Amino acid sequence: MTSMDAAHIHVQPDVEASSFDNPPCVLEAHEVRWEDVVGMELIRHEFMRLIVGPIKNPNNYKVFNFDMEKGFLLYGPSGCGKTLIAKVVANEAGASFIHINLLIELDCADDRKDVYVIAATNSPEDRGLILKSLTRKKPIDSSVDLLEVGKDTTCDNYSGADLRALVNEAAMAAKNERKVVFNLSTIHRRHFDIAFQKIFPFVSQKETRSYDNWSVGN
């Protein structure tokens, strides 16, 4: 199993250990602040807007009925500060930080109030698990191996948002095919192949190479 850092961030520490195969370990985050994270202003702005703000001032967001994201993916080489950022966000929000292993175990997060998931990865194999999580409520044909889709080289550099867009585009391709094949009711691998032609990674190959160079000290 490849390594993955993931964090549950929530307002009330009521996550039951029995809801995971491996009981999570609660980590203290109160000593970590944004001042400890250098050169992350854009990420800081986004997490303050999308997680800290809704937790600290929920009424400001409820007025306009925002559909808030509950899952975020940080991509980068080992040791670049992905888990540190999750701890900082928890601290800024006055929330608990829970460190667990498997992204696929976080499916229940969608159904919990005030639960946020920050996943961090530098492994292409993790993309298959992310795809499984994103498609759990979609009619994926049994012939589709999502782990293999995630390992497809076309998936290189895809972020979590890119994978979500890929899944939605595959669903759109299936919908369009149904205009001709009336009994079509599931999403097939060919629909993902069509989606690959329209969805491109937000993170460029140049940026990925810089991550790789960073990880080996170049």
N, C-alpha and C positions, 0 to 999 in steps of 0.2 A: 504494500500500500504506500502510495506517495505521501509525502508530508504535506499537511495543510494546517494553516492557522485559521481559526474561525472564532468569532466572538458573538455571544448573545448580549445585547444591550437592552435592558428593560428597566422600567420605573420601579416596580415592586419585585423583589427577589423571590418569586413564587414558582420558578421553574422546578418541576418535580424531577428528581434524578431517575425515577422509574420510567420517564418518557424517553430515555435514551438507553441504548445498549450499554454504554459506558458512562457511569455517573460523571457529570461535569465537575471541574475544579474551579471554585470561585477564587478569583484573583483580585487583590486590592489594587485600585488604580488611583488612589487619592494623592499620591506623591508625584504624579506625572501631569505636566501642563504643556500647552502649546509652545511655551518658551523652550521646551526640551526638543522640539521638532523644528529643524532648520530647513528653509527653502520649500515649504509646503503651503504657501498662502492660498493657492487655488483650492487645494483639498480642504484646507481649514474652512474657507468660505462656504464650500458646498456642504460639509458636514454640519457646520453651525446652522445653515439654512434648512437642511433636510432632516436632521436628527435633534440637535440641541434645541433649536427654536420650537419645534412642535412639542417637545417634552416640557420645556420651561414655560412656554406661553401657548398652551393648546387652544385657547379661545380665539387667538388671532388667526389661527388656521381654520378653525371650525366655522367661522363666520362665512368664509367663501367655499366651504366644503371641499378642501383640497384632497385629492387622491395621493396620499403620501407613499413614497417608495419605502419598503421595509427591508430590502436586501441590497447590499453593495459589495462589489468585488474590487479588491486592491491587487494589482499585478506588479510584480517586480522581483528581483533576485533576493535570495535569502540574506537576511541581515540588513535590509534597506530601511526598516522601520515600519513595516505594515502592521504588525501587532501593537507596536508602540502607539501608532495613530489610533487604533481601536480603544486602547486604554485611555488615551487623552480625551477622546470623544465621550467615553463613559464618565470620566471625571468632570468634564465641563457640563455634562447634563445632570450630574448628581445621581448617576445610575449605577447599577451593579454591572460588573464585567465577569462573564463566564466563558472560560476557555474550553472548547471541546474539539474533537477530531474530524468527524465526518459531516460533510456538507449535506449529504443525502438524509441525515438524521434531522435536519432543520426544517423539513417540510411542514411540521406543525406550527412553525412560527407565523405563517400566514393567518392562522386561526386564533392567535393570541393577541390581546390588546396590549399596545405599548411595548411590543417586542421588536427589536431591530437586529438584523444580522449583518455583520461585516465579515466577509470571507476574504482570505488572502492566499494567493497561490503563485507559484512560479513553475507549475507542472502542466504540460498539455493533457495528461491523463485526467486531470481534474475537470476538464471541460466536459467530458462525458457525464460525470456526476452532476454537473451544473445543468446540462441538457435534460437529464432525468428529472431533476427537481422542477425545471421550467415546464416540462411537458406532462407532469403527473395528472393534470386535469384535461389533457387534450387527447383526442382519439388517434394515438399513434399506432400504426399497424404493427402486429406482432412480429413481422419479418424485419423490422427496423432495429438495428443494433446501435443504440445511442452512444455507447462507449466507443464504437468504431467511428461513428460520425464525429465524435469529439477528437479522435486521433487523426482524422483526415488532415493532410497538410494544408488544405484550403482553410482550415480552422485556425491556422497559426496566427498568433497575435490577437485573436478574438477576446474581447473583454466580456464581462457578464452582460452588459447592455447589448453588445454585438450579438451574443448568443440568443438573447431574448428577441432581438429583431430578426434573427435567422429563423427562429421557431415561428414567429408570426408570419414571416414571408412564406415559409413552407406551408402553413395553414392556408394562406391566400392562394398559393399555387394549387392546392388540393381543391379549394372552392372553385377556382376557375376551371379546373379539369372536370368538375362535376357538371358543368354546363353541357359537356359532351358525354361523359360517362355517368349516367344518372344514378346508378346504384353505388357510386363511390362514397364511402363513409369514413375512411381512415386516411391518415397522412402516411405516405410511403417515402422510401429513400429518394425516389426520383424527384419528389417535391423539395427535399432538402437540396438536391443538386441544382434545381432551378433557383432556389433561394440563394445558394452560393454565388450565383451569377449577378445578384443584385445587392447583396449585403457584403460590405468590405470592412475590415478591421479599423477601428478608430485609432489604435496604436500602430504607428508605422513600423516597417522593418528597421528603419534607421534607429528609432527609439528602442526597439527590442535589442538591437546589437549593442546599443549603449548600456542597456541593463546587463547584457552578458559580459561586456568588457568590465563593467563596474564589479560584477560578482567575482571576477578573477583578479581584480586589482589593477587593471590596465587603465 
